[in-house]
Amino acid sequence: MGLFLTIASTMAAISPWAMGYWTDGFGADASRQMRYMPPFITLGVLMIVAAFSAPIIAALGKPVDKAINPLTEIDPATMEAVV
């Protein structure tokens, strides 16, 4: 989970810079609306990939061991230590 968050946050931090670099490369064509179609198509494709990757990530994260069962009762000795 930590690796996923590290990669996701790094990409989120880099994306405004990358988009600015990409649009700076348009030069004089930056005023043409059609020039922005490739970045938005790329964004749409990445969003579709992200949407379909959620079930894959969920399948990879299945626990191997059994879950820890919660205590059903409080042991009186534990209550004495807490109070």
N, CA, C and O atoms as a printed pandas DataFrame, in Angstrom:
     atom_number atom_name residue_name chain_id  residue_number  x_coord  y_coord  z_coord
0              1         N          MET        A               1    0.820   -1.184    0.000
1              2        CA          MET        A               1    0.000    0.000    0.000
2              3         C          MET        A               1    0.867    1.252    0.000
3              4         O          MET        A               1    0.542    2.244   -0.652
4              5         N          GLY        A               2    1.975    1.197    0.737
5              6        CA          GLY        A               2    2.869    2.345    0.786
6              7         C          GLY        A               2    3.488    2.660   -0.566
7              8         O          GLY        A               2    3.633    3.825   -0.937
8              9         N          LEU        A               3    3.853    1.612   -1.301
9             10        CA          LEU        A               3    4.430    1.814   -2.629
10            11         C          LEU        A               3    3.405    2.439   -3.567
11            12         O          LEU        A               3    3.735    3.334   -4.344
12            13         N          PHE        A               4    2.163    1.967   -3.496
13            14        CA          PHE        A               4    1.098    2.527   -4.325
14            15         C          PHE        A               4    0.903    4.009   -4.023
15            16         O          PHE        A               4    0.810    4.825   -4.940
16            17         N          LEU        A               5    0.840    4.357   -2.737
17            18        CA          LEU        A               5    0.650    5.759   -2.362
18            19         C          LEU        A               5    1.832    6.619   -2.778
19            20         O          LEU        A               5    1.655    7.772   -3.169
20            21         N          THR        A               6    3.035    6.066   -2.697
21            22        CA          THR        A               6    4.221    6.811   -3.118
22            23         C          THR        A               6    4.176    7.099   -4.616
23            24         O          THR        A               6    4.427    8.224   -5.047
24            25         N          ILE        A               7    3.857    6.087   -5.398
25            26        CA          ILE        A               7    3.799    6.268   -6.855
26            27         C          ILE        A               7    2.660    7.216   -7.232
27            28         O          ILE        A               7    2.839    8.103   -8.066
28            29         N          ALA        A               8    1.492    7.029   -6.619
29            30        CA          ALA        A               8    0.341    7.873   -6.943
30            31         C          ALA        A               8    0.593    9.329   -6.581
31            32         O          ALA        A               8    0.247   10.229   -7.346
32            33         N          SER        A               9    1.191    9.565   -5.421
33            34        CA          SER        A               9    1.443   10.956   -5.023
34            35         C          SER        A               9    2.540   11.588   -5.871
35            36         O          SER        A               9    2.488   12.785   -6.150
36            37         N          THR        A              10    3.522   10.809   -6.280
37            38        CA          THR        A              10    4.567   11.340   -7.157
38            39         C          THR        A              10    3.981   11.721   -8.512
39            40         O          THR        A              10    4.292   12.783   -9.052
40            41         N          MET        A              11    3.142   10.861   -9.053
41            42        CA          MET        A              11    2.496   11.175  -10.332
42            43         C          MET        A              11    1.581   12.392  -10.203
43            44         O          MET        A              11    1.521   13.223  -11.109
44            45         N          ALA        A              12    0.876   12.498   -9.090
45            46        CA          ALA        A              12   -0.004   13.654   -8.880
46            47         C          ALA        A              12    0.791   14.945   -8.774
47            48         O          ALA        A              12    0.323   16.001   -9.201
48            49         N          ALA        A              13    1.981   14.869   -8.212
49            50        CA          ALA        A              13    2.812   16.064   -8.086
50            51         C          ALA        A              13    3.470   16.439   -9.414
51            52         O          ALA        A              13    3.699   17.619   -9.678
52            53         N          ILE        A              14    3.771   15.458  -10.240
53            54        CA          ILE        A              14    4.451   15.704  -11.509
54            55         C          ILE        A              14    3.474   16.120  -12.610
55            56         O          ILE        A              14    3.866   16.813  -13.549
56            57         N          SER        A              15    2.212   15.708  -12.507
57            58        CA          SER        A              15    1.270   15.915  -13.608
58            59         C          SER        A              15    1.052   17.383  -13.985
59            60         O          SER        A              15    0.981   17.661  -15.183
60            61         N          PRO        A              16    0.939   18.341  -13.064
61            62        CA          PRO        A              16    0.787   19.730  -13.519
62            63         C          PRO        A              16    2.015   20.226  -14.284
63            64         O          PRO        A              16    1.895   20.967  -15.259
64            65         N          TRP        A              17    3.189   19.807  -13.830
65            66        CA          TRP        A              17    4.407   20.205  -14.532
66            67         C          TRP        A              17    4.427   19.592  -15.933
67            68         O          TRP        A              17    4.756   20.273  -16.904
68            69         N          ALA        A              18    4.079   18.322  -16.039
69            70        CA          ALA        A              18    4.096   17.647  -17.344
70            71         C          ALA        A              18    3.087   18.269  -18.299
71            72         O          ALA        A              18    3.383   18.463  -19.479
72            73         N          MET        A              19    1.896   18.582  -17.794
73            74        CA          MET        A              19    0.883   19.206  -18.665
74            75         C          MET        A              19    1.322   20.600  -19.090
75            76         O          MET        A              19    1.104   20.987  -20.238
76            77         N          GLY        A              20    1.936   21.361  -18.188
77            78        CA          GLY        A              20    2.450   22.680  -18.549
78            79         C          GLY        A              20    3.546   22.591  -19.589
79            80         O          GLY        A              20    3.591   23.397  -20.517
80            81         N          TYR        A              21    4.432   21.613  -19.441
81            82        CA          TYR        A              21    5.511   21.419  -20.413
82            83         C          TYR        A              21    4.933   21.057  -21.783
83            84         O          TYR        A              21    5.388   21.543  -22.819
84            85         N          TRP        A              22    3.911   20.184  -21.758
85            86        CA          TRP        A              22    3.280   19.751  -23.001
86            87         C          TRP        A              22    2.617   20.939  -23.704
87            88         O          TRP        A              22    2.798   21.120  -24.908
88            89         N          THR        A              23    1.855   21.747  -22.969
89            90        CA          THR        A              23    1.168   22.872  -23.597
90            91         C          THR        A              23    2.131   24.000  -23.972
91            92         O          THR        A              23    1.864   24.736  -24.922
92            93         N          ASP        A              24    3.231   24.151  -23.258
93            94        CA          ASP        A              24    4.244   25.139  -23.663
94            95         C          ASP        A              24    4.841   24.772  -25.014
95            96         O          ASP        A              24    5.266   25.643  -25.773
96            97         N          GLY        A              25    4.868   23.496  -25.304
97            98        CA          GLY        A              25    5.390   23.034  -26.585
98            99         C          GLY        A              25    4.488   23.361  -27.764
99           100         O          GLY        A              25    4.912   23.253  -28.915
100          101         N          PHE        A              26    3.245   23.761  -27.492
101          102        CA          PHE        A              26    2.326   24.121  -28.572
102          103         C          PHE        A              26    2.756   25.406  -29.265
103          104         O          PHE        A              26    2.498   25.599  -30.453
104          105         N          GLY        A              27    3.413   26.280  -28.515
105          106        CA          GLY        A              27    3.871   27.544  -29.096
106          107         C          GLY        A              27    2.715   28.407  -29.552
107          108         O          GLY        A              27    1.768   28.643  -28.801
108          109         N          ALA        A              28    2.795   28.879  -30.794
109          110        CA          ALA        A              28    1.756   29.756  -31.343
110          111         C          ALA        A              28    0.441   29.018  -31.566
111          112         O          ALA        A              28   -0.616   29.644  -31.639
112          113         N          ASP        A              29    0.500   27.688  -31.674
113          114        CA          ASP        A              29   -0.723   26.906  -31.888
114          115         C          ASP        A              29   -1.548   26.748  -30.611
115          116         O          ASP        A              29   -2.597   26.106  -30.641
116          117         N          ALA        A              30   -1.106   27.311  -29.505
117          118        CA          ALA        A              30   -1.818   27.156  -28.236
118          119         C          ALA        A              30   -3.205   27.768  -28.275
119          120         O          ALA        A              30   -4.049   27.417  -27.450
120          121         N          SER        A              31   -3.465   28.660  -29.196
121          122        CA          SER        A              31   -4.787   29.279  -29.292
122          123         C          SER        A              31   -5.785   28.412  -30.062
123          124         O          SER        A              31   -6.982   28.698  -30.066
124          125         N          ARG        A              32   -5.302   27.367  -30.704
125          126        CA          ARG        A              32   -6.195   26.470  -31.458
126          127         C          ARG        A              32   -6.754   25.403  -30.521
127          128         O          ARG        A              32   -6.004   24.735  -29.810
128          129         N          GLN        A              33   -8.071   25.250  -30.527
129          130        CA          GLN        A              33   -8.711   24.285  -29.630
130          131         C          GLN        A              33   -8.353   22.842  -29.966
131          132         O          GLN        A              33   -8.182   22.024  -29.062
132          133         N          MET        A              34   -8.241   22.524  -31.226
133          134        CA          MET        A              34   -7.937   21.147  -31.638
134          135         C          MET        A              34   -6.560   20.687  -31.170
135          136         O          MET        A              34   -6.294   19.488  -31.089
136          137         N          ARG        A              35   -5.704   21.628  -30.868
137          138        CA          ARG        A              35   -4.350   21.289  -30.413
138          139         C          ARG        A              35   -4.379   20.598  -29.050
139          140         O          ARG        A              35   -3.451   19.868  -28.703
140          141         N          TYR        A              36   -5.454   20.830  -28.273
141          142        CA          TYR        A              36   -5.568   20.256  -26.933
142          143         C          TYR        A              36   -6.230   18.880  -26.928
143          144         O          TYR        A              36   -6.368   18.267  -25.869
144          145         N          MET        A              37   -6.637   18.389  -28.091
145          146        CA          MET        A              37   -7.291   17.095  -28.148
146          147         C          MET        A              37   -6.379   15.940  -27.691
147          148         O          MET        A              37   -6.842   15.107  -26.912
148          149         N          PRO        A              38   -5.119   15.842  -28.127
149          150        CA          PRO        A              38   -4.279   14.733  -27.655
150          151         C          PRO        A              38   -4.098   14.682  -26.127
151          152         O          PRO        A              38   -4.162   13.594  -25.556
152          153         N          PRO        A              39   -3.875   15.820  -25.445
153          154        CA          PRO        A              39   -3.771   15.711  -23.984
154          155         C          PRO        A              39   -5.056   15.222  -23.323
155          156         O          PRO        A              39   -5.001   14.444  -22.371
156          157         N          PHE        A              40   -6.209   15.667  -23.813
157          158        CA          PHE        A              40   -7.461   15.233  -23.209
158          159         C          PHE        A              40   -7.785   13.779  -23.557
159          160         O          PHE        A              40   -8.375   13.070  -22.741
160          161         N          ILE        A              41   -7.412   13.328  -24.742
161          162        CA          ILE        A              41   -7.587   11.909  -25.083
162          163         C          ILE        A              41   -6.699   11.062  -24.175
163          164         O          ILE        A              41   -7.130   10.027  -23.667
164          165         N          THR        A              42   -5.464   11.503  -23.974
165          166        CA          THR        A              42   -4.551   10.784  -23.082
166          167         C          THR        A              42   -5.120   10.725  -21.672
167          168         O          THR        A              42   -5.076    9.676  -21.030
168          169         N          LEU        A              43   -5.648   11.831  -21.188
169          170        CA          LEU        A              43   -6.251   11.866  -19.859
170          171         C          LEU        A              43   -7.432   10.903  -19.773
171          172         O          LEU        A              43   -7.573   10.187  -18.782
172          173         N          GLY        A              44   -8.273   10.879  -20.791
173          174        CA          GLY        A              44   -9.418    9.970  -20.807
174          175         C          GLY        A              44   -9.001    8.512  -20.796
175          176         O          GLY        A              44   -9.593    7.697  -20.089
176          177         N          VAL        A              45   -7.984    8.182  -21.576
177          178        CA          VAL        A              45   -7.490    6.799  -21.614
178          179         C          VAL        A              45   -6.932    6.398  -20.249
179          180         O          VAL        A              45   -7.182    5.289  -19.775
180          181         N          LEU        A              46   -6.177    7.298  -19.619
181          182        CA          LEU        A              46   -5.622    6.990  -18.297
182          183         C          LEU        A              46   -6.721    6.819  -17.253
183          184         O          LEU        A              46   -6.588    5.991  -16.352
184          185         N          MET        A              47   -7.800    7.584  -17.359
185          186        CA          MET        A              47   -8.914    7.435  -16.426
186          187         C          MET        A              47   -9.624    6.095  -16.630
187          188         O          MET        A              47  -10.043    5.463  -15.660
188          189         N          ILE        A              48   -9.760    5.667  -17.869
189          190        CA          ILE        A              48  -10.372    4.362  -18.148
190          191         C          ILE        A              48   -9.494    3.240  -17.610
191          192         O          ILE        A              48   -9.997    2.292  -17.007
192          193         N          VAL        A              49   -8.194    3.342  -17.824
193          194        CA          VAL        A              49   -7.267    2.337  -17.288
194          195         C          VAL        A              49   -7.359    2.292  -15.766
195          196         O          VAL        A              49   -7.367    1.211  -15.177
196          197         N          ALA        A              50   -7.429    3.456  -15.128
197          198        CA          ALA        A              50   -7.534    3.501  -13.672
198          199         C          ALA        A              50   -8.832    2.865  -13.191
199          200         O          ALA        A              50   -8.841    2.169  -12.175
200          201         N          ALA        A              51   -9.920    3.095  -13.905
201          202        CA          ALA        A              51  -11.211    2.526  -13.503
202          203         C          ALA        A              51  -11.194    1.006  -13.595
203          204         O          ALA        A              51  -11.745    0.330  -12.726
204          205         N          PHE        A              52  -10.575    0.465  -14.623
205          206        CA          PHE        A              52  -10.529   -0.986  -14.775
206          207         C          PHE        A              52   -9.438   -1.643  -13.950
207          208         O          PHE        A              52   -9.433   -2.865  -13.807
208          209         N          SER        A              53   -8.520   -0.868  -13.408
209          210        CA          SER        A              53   -7.467   -1.459  -12.591
210          211         C          SER        A              53   -7.904   -1.660  -11.146
211          212         O          SER        A              53   -7.243   -2.391  -10.407
212          213         N          ALA        A              54   -8.995   -1.033  -10.722
213          214        CA          ALA        A              54   -9.467   -1.181   -9.338
214          215         C          ALA        A              54   -9.782   -2.641   -8.981
215          216         O          ALA        A              54   -9.368   -3.085   -7.910
216          217         N          PRO        A              55  -10.492   -3.410   -9.819
217          218        CA          PRO        A              55  -10.721   -4.820   -9.470
218          219         C          PRO        A              55   -9.421   -5.639   -9.420
219          220         O          PRO        A              55   -9.303   -6.568   -8.621
220          221         N          ILE        A              56   -8.467   -5.298  -10.258
221          222        CA          ILE        A              56   -7.188   -6.013  -10.251
222          223         C          ILE        A              56   -6.441   -5.726   -8.955
223          224         O          ILE        A              56   -5.881   -6.636   -8.344
224          225         N          ILE        A              57   -6.432   -4.470   -8.537
225          226        CA          ILE        A              57   -5.770   -4.104   -7.290
226          227         C          ILE        A              57   -6.466   -4.778   -6.115
227          228         O          ILE        A              57   -5.803   -5.239   -5.186
228          229         N          ALA        A              58   -7.804   -4.840   -6.145
229          230        CA          ALA        A              58   -8.547   -5.495   -5.071
230          231         C          ALA        A              58   -8.226   -6.987   -5.005
231          232         O          ALA        A              58   -8.121   -7.547   -3.914
232          233         N          ALA        A              59   -8.070   -7.629   -6.151
233          234        CA          ALA        A              59   -7.739   -9.059   -6.162
234          235         C          ALA        A              59   -6.332   -9.308   -5.649
235          236         O          ALA        A              59   -6.081  -10.328   -5.008
236          237         N          LEU        A              60   -5.421   -8.404   -5.917
237          238        CA          LEU        A              60   -4.047   -8.568   -5.449
238          239         C          LEU        A              60   -3.925   -8.343   -3.949
239          240         O          LEU        A              60   -2.987   -8.837   -3.324
240          241         N          GLY        A              61   -4.858   -7.607   -3.367
241          242        CA          GLY        A              61   -4.764   -7.270   -1.964
242          243         C          GLY        A              61   -5.512   -8.206   -1.032
243          244         O          GLY        A              61   -5.721   -7.864    0.132
244          245         N          LYS        A              62   -5.921   -9.373   -1.505
245          246        CA          LYS        A              62   -6.641  -10.302   -0.643
246          247         C          LYS        A              62   -5.715  -10.805    0.463
247          248         O          LYS        A              62   -4.555  -11.124    0.202
248          249         N          PRO        A              63   -6.225  -10.878    1.710
249          250        CA          PRO        A              63   -5.373  -11.326    2.817
250          251         C          PRO        A              63   -5.037  -12.805    2.694
251          252         O          PRO        A              63   -5.847  -13.609    2.233
252          253         N          VAL        A              64   -3.837  -13.142    3.113
253          254        CA          VAL        A              64   -3.378  -14.525    3.071
254          255         C          VAL        A              64   -3.799  -15.250    4.343
255          256         O          VAL        A              64   -4.238  -16.399    4.295
256          257         N          ASP        A              65   -3.665  -14.581    5.468
257          258        CA          ASP        A              65   -4.027  -15.172    6.747
258          259         C          ASP        A              65   -5.461  -14.829    7.104
259          260         O          ASP        A              65   -6.090  -13.965    6.493
260          261         N          LYS        A              66   -5.959  -15.532    8.116
261          262        CA          LYS        A              66   -7.292  -15.227    8.604
262          263         C          LYS        A              66   -7.277  -13.882    9.317
263          264         O          LYS        A              66   -6.256  -13.457    9.858
264          265         N          ALA        A              67   -8.419  -13.228    9.308
265          266        CA          ALA        A              67   -8.538  -11.965   10.029
266          267         C          ALA        A              67   -8.531  -12.231   11.527
267          268         O          ALA        A              67   -8.938  -13.302   11.976
268          269         N          ILE        A              68   -8.077  -11.271   12.281
269          270        CA          ILE        A              68   -8.065  -11.399   13.728
270          271         C          ILE        A              68   -9.486  -11.213   14.232
271          272         O          ILE        A              68  -10.134  -10.213   13.923
272          273         N          ASN        A              69   -9.965  -12.164   14.999
273          274        CA          ASN        A              69  -11.311  -12.065   15.550
274          275         C          ASN        A              69  -11.310  -11.090   16.720
275          276         O          ASN        A              69  -10.428  -11.151   17.577
276          277         N          PRO        A              70  -12.282  -10.202   16.762
277          278        CA          PRO        A              70  -12.339   -9.276   17.895
278          279         C          PRO        A              70  -12.766  -10.004   19.164
279          280         O          PRO        A              70  -13.418  -11.046   19.101
280          281         N          LEU        A              71  -12.402   -9.460   20.298
281          282        CA          LEU        A              71  -12.807  -10.050   21.571
282          283         C          LEU        A              71  -14.305   -9.872   21.745
283          284         O          LEU        A              71  -14.853   -8.801   21.484
284          285         N          THR        A              72  -14.963  -10.944   22.192
285          286        CA          THR        A              72  -16.397  -10.855   22.416
286          287         C          THR        A              72  -16.708  -10.365   23.814
287          288         O          THR        A              72  -17.769   -9.784   24.044
288          289         N          GLU        A              73  -15.802  -10.588   24.753
289          290        CA          GLU        A              73  -16.009  -10.146   26.124
290          291         C          GLU        A              73  -14.786   -9.392   26.599
291          292         O          GLU        A              73  -13.693   -9.529   26.050
292          293         N          ILE        A              74  -14.990   -8.619   27.598
293          294        CA          ILE        A              74  -13.853   -7.925   28.229
294          295         C          ILE        A              74  -13.457   -8.733   29.447
295          296         O          ILE        A              74  -14.292   -9.068   30.287
296          297         N          ASP        A              75  -12.191   -9.039   29.532
297          298        CA          ASP        A              75  -11.669   -9.749   30.680
298          299         C          ASP        A              75  -11.616   -8.802   31.880
299          300         O          ASP        A              75  -11.092   -7.696   31.750
300          301         N          PRO        A              76  -12.143   -9.198   33.044
301          302        CA          PRO        A              76  -12.117   -8.290   34.197
302          303         C          PRO        A              76  -10.714   -7.811   34.563
303          304         O          PRO        A              76  -10.551   -6.686   35.036
304          305         N          ALA        A              77   -9.716   -8.635   34.353
305          306        CA          ALA        A              77   -8.351   -8.211   34.665
306          307         C          ALA        A              77   -7.908   -7.073   33.739
307          308         O          ALA        A              77   -7.168   -6.183   34.157
308          309         N          THR        A              78   -8.353   -7.104   32.505
309          310        CA          THR        A              78   -8.026   -6.040   31.569
310          311         C          THR        A              78   -8.704   -4.741   31.977
311          312         O          THR        A              78   -8.102   -3.671   31.886
312          313         N          MET        A              79   -9.939   -4.826   32.423
313          314        CA          MET        A              79  -10.655   -3.622   32.846
314          315         C          MET        A              79   -9.988   -2.981   34.056
315          316         O          MET        A              79   -9.950   -1.755   34.167
316          317         N          GLU        A              80   -9.459   -3.807   34.969
317          318        CA          GLU        A              80   -8.793   -3.257   36.144
318          319         C          GLU        A              80   -7.535   -2.503   35.743
319          320         O          GLU        A              80   -7.198   -1.483   36.344
320          321         N          ALA        A              81   -6.840   -3.005   34.727
321          322        CA          ALA        A              81   -5.604   -2.345   34.280
322          323         C          ALA        A              81   -5.911   -1.030   33.582
323          324         O          ALA        A              81   -5.130   -0.083   33.674
324          325         N          VAL        A              82   -7.022   -0.963   32.896
325          326        CA          VAL        A              82   -7.390    0.239   32.169
326          327         C          VAL        A              82   -7.885    1.318   33.123
327          328         O          VAL        A              82   -7.535    2.490   32.985
328          329         N          VAL        A              83   -8.694    0.917   34.082
329          330        CA          VAL        A              83   -9.276    1.878   35.012
330          331         C          VAL        A              83   -8.237    2.234   36.008
331          332         O          VAL        A              83   -8.492    3.037   36.905
